[in-house]
Amino acid sequence: MSDPTDPIDASVPPSGPGCVDCDATGGWWVHLRRCAKCGHIGCCDSSPSQHASAHARESGHPIVQSYEPGETWFWDYVSEDYYDGPRLADPQNRPVEQAVPGPEGRVPADWRNHVH
């Protein structure tokens, strides 16, 4: 059982290949972030819905890791700074064949007009 006071649970796998909340609402994302505590995959703050930071606020889980291929950095929403975290459970990133922004078929042609 994980320590409830630890902001990271390295044993928890990611919730899926894309933003859980965008998938539920038919939305789209620019980049993906993974909650280091519960594995929730949310969209970044450049994305229209900013689900990763909303999840951090609502859940109290302050640490995310990039879920982009080749990126291993962590971010702490409380300190607003990078965080030194452990290797999390696989997979380490979204599928490399997945479109960016994504998912394919839901990104509007004028997507650049909708990012933050």
URCORMO-V409862 format. One record per residue. RES is the residue in one small letter. SS is DSSP state (A for helix, B for strand, O for the rest). PHI is phi in whole degrees, 0 to 359 (999 if undefined). NEAR is the number of other C-alpha atoms within 10 Angstrom. Layout:
res->{RES/RES}
ss->{SS/SS}
phi->{PHI/PHI}
near->{NEAR/NEAR}
This chain:
res->{m/s/d/p/t/d/p/i/d/a/s/v/p/p/s/g/p/g/c/v/d/c/d/a/t/g/g/w/w/v/h/l/r/r/c/a/k/c/g/h/i/g/c/c/d/s/s/p/s/q/h/a/s/a/h/a/r/e/s/g/h/p/i/v/q/s/y/e/p/g/e/t/w/f/w/d/y/v/s/e/d/y/y/d/g/p/r/l/a/d/p/q/n/r/p/v/e/q/a/v/p/g/p/e/g/r/v/p/a/d/w/r/n/h/v/h}
ss->{O/O/O/O/O/O/O/O/O/O/O/O/O/O/O/O/O/O/O/A/A/A/A/A/A/O/O/O/B/O/O/B/B/B/B/O/O/O/O/O/B/B/B/O/O/O/O/O/O/O/A/A/A/A/A/A/A/A/A/O/O/O/B/B/B/B/O/O/O/O/O/O/O/B/B/B/O/O/O/O/B/B/B/O/O/O/O/O/O/O/O/O/O/O/O/O/O/O/O/O/O/B/O/O/O/O/O/O/O/O/A/A/A/A/O/O}
phi->{999/281/286/295/269/281/286/230/235/292/275/276/285/294/286/161/275/216/297/302/286/295/298/289/251/81/278/217/222/267/227/244/231/246/294/284/266/240/86/304/264/229/274/289/286/279/289/304/261/50/291/295/289/296/298/299/295/286/266/80/265/276/254/236/237/301/248/262/304/82/246/237/288/249/227/253/292/285/277/54/209/294/226/266/245/277/290/269/301/290/284/276/204/299/301/296/280/290/296/230/295/213/278/306/95/245/274/291/301/263/306/298/283/248/268/263}
near->{5/12/8/9/7/10/19/22/19/17/16/17/19/24/15/16/15/26/27/17/19/21/14/8/8/10/19/25/28/21/21/28/29/30/29/31/25/19/22/24/28/32/29/23/19/15/22/18/20/23/23/26/21/15/18/20/13/9/11/13/22/22/27/30/26/24/27/18/11/10/11/16/14/21/20/18/18/12/10/10/10/14/15/11/17/12/11/20/14/11/12/19/21/22/14/10/6/12/14/15/17/19/19/11/8/14/18/14/7/8/14/13/9/11/14/12}
